[in-house]
Structures are given as C-alpha cells and as structure tokens.
C-alpha cells in the first residue's frame, strides 16, 4: 500500500471513529433525557452500572468469537483506571447536583486545559502557538453556548474539582494503557468493563438514594421504561467502545476538543425536536465560534510541530539502541 493510500485509509478510519462516537453519544443523551425527564428514572449512577454490565456482556461475546485476544493488564493499572473512572462518574453527578448549570459547564470545559497539563507533564508533549489558540477559541465558543447562570459554593467546587481531574486522568489512562501495554480498544474495554460494572452496581443504588432520596428498587417499572433502559444500555455499548477507539487513535485532548462537536449537535437537535426556546443570537454565535475553533485545532495540531512529543535527552547507549531512538523520534508526532 502506497503512502498516500495509507494516509487516506487512516483519514477514513479517523472519520468513521469520530462519527461513531458522535452518533452514539448524542443518541444516548437523547434516550437518557427521555428516560429521566419523561419517565422519572433519575438513577444515573445505577444506570451507568447497567451500561457497563451490557458492555461486559458484549466483550464476552467478542472474546468468544475471537475478536478480543487474551492479553495481560497489571492489576495496579486496572485498579487505578477503575478508581479514576468511577470517581469521574460519581463526581460529575454530584457536581451537577451541588452546582449551578453554568459552573457545571465551566468545570467540564476546564477538562481541556487539565488534559493538556497531563500530556505536557506526563508525556512530554509540546503544543504550537496556533494549537493553543485554537483550543482557547473552542473553549470560548462552547462557553458562549452553554454558560448562563454561574454560582459556586465550597462543596460544589470540591465536587467539580474531583470530577474534572478524575475524568481527565481516566481519559489520559485510556490512551496511556493502550500505548504502554500494546493492547487495542476491545481488549482494554474487556479488562475494565467488568470491574466498573460490579463496583457501580454496588455503589450506584446507595449513591442515587443519597442524590435523589429515591430507591431504585422502589421505582415503578413498566414495559416502556424497561425498553428505554435496554435501548440506553445498547447505545452505551457503542459509546464506551467508541470512546476507547477515539482516545486510542488520538489523545485525550483531541477527544475533548473535537468532542465538543457533540455539544453543538445536542443543542441543535434540542432546538429541532424540543422547540426554539433558548435559541438566540449568543447561542448561534457561540456555535459558530466553537466550530471555527475545532476546524482550526484539527489543522493546527496536524501541522509539523503542532502537537509533538519531545524526544528524551540522549544518554550513553549502544549504537543499535541509538538507531531505535531515532526511529521512535520520527514517530513522535501525535
């Protein structure tokens, strides 16, 4: 396969991965909104546990048919990942309850600079001036779209702080573990989904009772709500898988920046399906600014020096090892 054909193939796979993630993410938001707002199933943490249970079953089927190969993941790395992931889920739910919607959105936006910080410190990544500016444009556009009222209190700030750092670390670890252990998205999901499902289904009912003062076992289940729960779990399989694929192919920062396209889609679909309320000039301007920033980021980060992992300082090594280092440096562009 020629170099041009390989590049075209990579672009096609990248577009397919992003499309898969956007479609499943927007779909699960719409289904969960109907499930919670219309049918009163407000048990978000338990529902997430059911999502990972469905994902676990999917990975077992894939393993049965040979799509997931046997691989090793150290228990210490697995426990750290599950800890970050679960703190992310619980932290986001608590942050939404204790903070205004405006501060909650600001906290979500702060994941991008936190992810950048983690890549700079832990991966020795260097960003060009244009890449940094494009990220700021995306942040500005999404902030204009979503941030309205904003008030903050101490416990809400603590919850948001925990949510932001745990989410950023979880997303960083998805990319880090795939690179460190040379395992694919399917394999990593096969390792992480079972302990996440188990822990969230144990903690979820207690957490949801604390947040909503309602018991999940006392909820009046109907055939309609069960269908919506099943649909939510089915879509979540794709959402979880697409997240691992996208972060594995790119990085946590790219996933965060381009992932805000989902925010634009959700706002647009909300206006189309739920009326024009909230559609005003500043929201439209914010959408346009965010889209320009995303296009700029995609261009700037793909340029030479736009976003690169800096090579390590040279040390006294045998000649054959020096050759390997030089080869790795050529692949240093992210």
C-alpha positions in Angstrom: 0.0 0.0 0.0 1.4 3.4 -1.0 2.0 6.2 1.5 -0.9 8.2 0.0 -3.2 5.2 0.3 -2.2 4.6 3.9 -2.9 8.3 4.7 -6.3 8.1 3.0 -7.1 4.9 4.9 -6.2 6.5 8.2 -8.3 9.5 7.5 -11.3 7.3 6.6 -10.9 5.3 9.8 -10.5 8.6 11.9 -13.7 10.0 10.4 -15.5 6.7 11.0 -14.4 6.6 14.6 -15.5 10.2 15.3 -18.8 9.7 13.5 -19.4 6.5 15.6 -18.7 8.4 18.8 -20.8 11.4 18.0 -23.8 9.4 16.8 -23.8 7.1 19.9 -23.0 9.9 22.4 -25.8 12.1 21.0 -28.2 9.2 20.9 -27.6 8.2 24.5 -28.1 11.7 25.7 -31.5 11.9 23.9 -32.6 8.5 25.2 -31.4 9.2 28.8 -33.1 12.6 28.7 -36.4 11.0 27.8 -35.9 8.2 30.4 -35.1 10.6 33.2 -37.3 13.7 32.4 -40.3 11.9 31.0 -40.4 8.6 32.9 -38.7 9.8 36.1 -35.9 7.2 36.1 -33.3 9.5 37.8 -30.9 6.8 39.0 -27.9 8.0 36.9 -25.1 6.0 38.7 -27.1 2.8 38.7 -27.9 3.3 35.0 -24.2 3.7 34.2 -23.5 0.5 36.1 -26.1 -1.2 33.8 -24.3 0.3 30.8 -21.0 -1.3 31.8 -22.8 -4.6 32.5 -24.1 -4.6 29.0 -20.6 -3.6 27.7 -19.2 -6.5 29.7 -21.6 -9.0 28.1 -20.6 -7.6 24.7 -16.9 -8.1 25.4 -17.6 -11.7 26.5 -19.3 -12.3 23.2 -16.5 -10.7 21.2 -14.0 -12.8 23.2 -16.0 -16.0 22.4 -15.8 -15.3 18.7 -12.1 -14.3 18.7 -12.4 -10.6 18.3 -10.8 -10.0 21.6 -7.5 -11.8 22.2 -6.1 -12.8 25.5 -3.9 -10.0 26.9 -2.4 -9.0 30.3 -3.1 -5.8 32.2 -1.4 -5.4 35.6 -3.9 -5.2 38.5 -2.3 -2.0 39.7 -3.0 -0.2 36.4 -6.5 -1.7 36.2 -7.4 -0.5 39.8 -6.1 3.0 39.1 -8.2 3.2 35.9 -11.4 1.9 37.6 -10.8 4.3 40.5 -10.4 7.3 38.2 -13.4 6.2 36.0 -15.8 5.7 39.0 -14.8 9.0 40.7 -15.4 10.6 37.3 -19.0 9.3 37.1 -19.9 9.9 40.7 -18.1 13.3 40.7 -20.0 14.5 37.7 -23.3 13.5 39.1 -22.6 15.2 42.5 -21.2 18.3 40.7 -24.4 18.7 38.7 -26.4 18.4 41.9 -24.4 20.9 44.0 -23.5 23.5 41.4 -25.4 25.8 39.1 -25.6 24.6 35.4 -23.3 27.5 34.5 -20.5 26.4 36.9 -21.0 22.8 35.9 -20.4 23.7 32.2 -17.3 25.7 33.2 -16.0 22.7 35.1 -16.5 20.5 32.1 -14.7 23.0 29.9 -11.7 23.0 32.3 -11.0 19.4 31.4 -9.3 20.5 28.2 -6.5 22.6 30.0 -6.2 19.9 32.6 -5.8 17.2 29.9 -3.2 19.5 28.2 -1.3 19.8 31.5 -1.3 16.0 32.0 0.1 15.5 28.5 2.8 18.1 28.9 3.9 16.8 32.3 3.5 13.0 31.8 4.0 12.6 28.1 6.4 15.5 27.4 4.1 16.9 24.7 4.7 20.3 23.2 1.9 22.4 21.6 2.4 25.1 19.0 1.1 28.6 19.5 -1.7 28.0 16.9 -2.8 24.8 18.6 -3.0 26.6 22.0 -5.0 29.5 20.5 -7.4 27.1 18.7 -8.2 25.4 22.0 -9.0 28.7 23.5 -11.3 29.5 20.7 -13.2 26.2 21.2 -13.5 26.9 24.9 -14.8 30.4 24.3 -17.4 29.2 21.7 -18.7 26.4 23.9 -18.8 28.7 26.9 -20.9 31.3 25.0 -23.3 28.5 24.0 -23.7 26.8 27.4 -22.8 29.0 30.3 -25.7 31.1 31.6 -26.1 31.5 35.4 -23.0 30.8 37.4 -22.7 30.5 41.2 -20.3 28.4 43.2 -20.0 27.1 46.8 -17.3 25.2 48.6 -18.7 21.7 48.4 -19.7 22.2 44.8 -16.2 23.4 43.9 -14.7 20.3 45.6 -17.1 18.0 43.7 -16.3 19.8 40.4 -12.5 19.6 41.2 -12.7 15.8 41.8 -14.9 15.3 38.7 -12.6 17.3 36.4 -9.3 15.7 37.5 -10.7 12.1 37.7 -12.3 12.4 34.2 -9.1 13.9 32.7 -7.0 11.1 34.3 -9.4 8.4 33.2 -9.2 9.6 29.6 -5.5 10.0 29.7 -5.2 6.5 31.0 -7.2 5.1 28.1 -4.5 6.3 25.7 -1.6 5.6 28.1 -2.6 2.0 28.8 -3.2 1.1 25.1 0.2 2.5 24.3 2.1 1.1 27.3 0.7 -2.5 27.0 0.2 -2.6 23.2 -3.4 -3.6 23.6 -6.4 -2.5 21.4 -9.6 -0.8 22.3 -11.6 -4.0 22.5 -9.0 -5.6 24.8 -8.8 -2.7 27.2 -12.6 -2.5 27.4 -12.7 -6.2 28.1 -10.4 -5.7 31.1 -12.0 -2.5 32.5 -15.8 -3.0 31.9 -16.4 -6.0 34.4 -14.9 -4.3 37.5 -16.6 -1.0 36.6 -19.9 -2.7 36.2 -19.5 -4.6 39.5 -18.4 -1.5 41.5 -21.0 0.8 40.1 -23.9 -1.6 40.6 -22.8 -2.0 44.2 -22.3 1.7 44.9 -24.9 3.1 42.4 -28.2 2.4 44.3 -26.7 4.0 47.5 -25.3 7.0 45.6 -28.6 7.5 43.8 -30.6 7.3 47.0 -28.3 9.9 48.5 -28.7 12.2 45.5 -32.4 11.8 44.8 -33.9 10.5 48.0 -35.5 7.7 46.0 -34.8 4.0 45.9 -34.1 2.3 42.6 -35.8 -0.9 43.8 -39.0 1.0 44.6 -39.3 2.6 41.2 -42.4 1.6 39.3 -41.1 -0.2 36.2 -43.2 -0.5 33.1 -42.6 -2.1 29.8 -41.9 1.3 28.3 -39.2 2.2 30.8 -37.6 -1.2 30.5 -37.5 -0.7 26.7 -35.8 2.7 27.2 -33.4 1.2 29.8 -32.5 -1.6 27.3 -32.1 0.9 24.5 -29.9 3.1 26.7 -27.7 0.1 27.5 -27.4 -0.9 23.9 -26.3 2.5 22.8 -23.9 2.8 25.7 -22.0 -0.2 24.4 -21.2 1.8 21.3 -20.5 4.9 23.3 -18.0 3.1 25.6 -16.3 1.4 22.7 -16.1 4.5 20.5 -14.6 6.5 23.4 -11.8 3.9 23.7 -11.3 3.8 20.0 -11.1 7.6 19.6 -8.8 8.2 22.5 -6.6 5.3 21.4 -6.3 6.7 17.9 -5.8 10.3 19.0 -5.3 11.7 22.6 -7.4 12.8 25.5 -7.0 16.4 24.5 -8.1 15.8 20.9 -11.0 13.8 22.2 -12.1 16.7 24.5 -11.6 19.4 21.8 -13.3 17.7 18.9 -15.8 16.1 21.3 -17.4 19.4 21.9 -18.9 19.0 18.5 -21.3 16.7 20.4 -22.4 19.7 22.5 -23.2 21.6 19.3 -25.2 18.7 17.9 -27.1 18.2 21.2 -28.0 21.9 21.2 -29.1 21.8 17.6 -31.2 18.7 18.0 -32.7 20.2 21.1 -33.9 23.2 19.1 -35.2 21.0 16.3 -37.1 18.4 18.4 -38.0 20.4 21.6 -38.8 23.8 20.2 -37.0 27.1 19.7 -36.8 28.0 23.3 -33.2 29.0 24.2 -32.2 29.6 20.5 -30.9 33.2 20.5 -28.1 35.2 18.9 -25.4 34.5 21.5 -26.0 30.7 21.3 -25.7 30.8 17.4 -22.6 33.0 17.7 -21.1 30.5 20.2 -21.8 27.6 18.0 -20.0 29.3 15.0 -17.0 30.3 17.2 -16.7 26.7 18.5 -16.9 25.1 15.1 -14.2 27.5 13.7 -12.0 26.6 16.7 -12.5 22.9 16.1 -11.5 23.2 12.4 -8.5 25.4 13.4 -7.5 22.8 16.0 -7.7 20.0 13.5 -5.5 21.9 11.1 -3.0 23.3 13.6 -2.4 20.1 15.5 -1.8 18.1 12.3 0.9 20.5 11.1 4.6 19.8 11.8 5.3 20.9 15.4 1.6 21.5 16.0 1.5 18.8 18.7 4.5 16.6 19.3 6.1 14.5 21.9 9.5 16.0 22.7 12.3 13.4 22.4 14.1 12.4 25.6 17.5 13.7 26.4 20.3 11.5 24.8 22.2 9.1 27.0 25.1 6.7 26.5 23.6 3.8 24.6 24.9 1.1 22.3 24.7 2.1 18.6 21.8 -0.3 17.9 19.7 1.4 20.7 20.5 4.8 19.3 19.0 3.7 16.0 15.8 2.6 17.7 15.6 6.0 19.5 16.0 7.9 16.1 13.2 5.7 14.7 11.0 6.4 17.6 11.6 10.2 17.3 10.3 10.1 13.7 7.1 8.7 15.1 6.9 11.3 17.9 4.2 13.3 16.2 0.8 12.7 17.8 
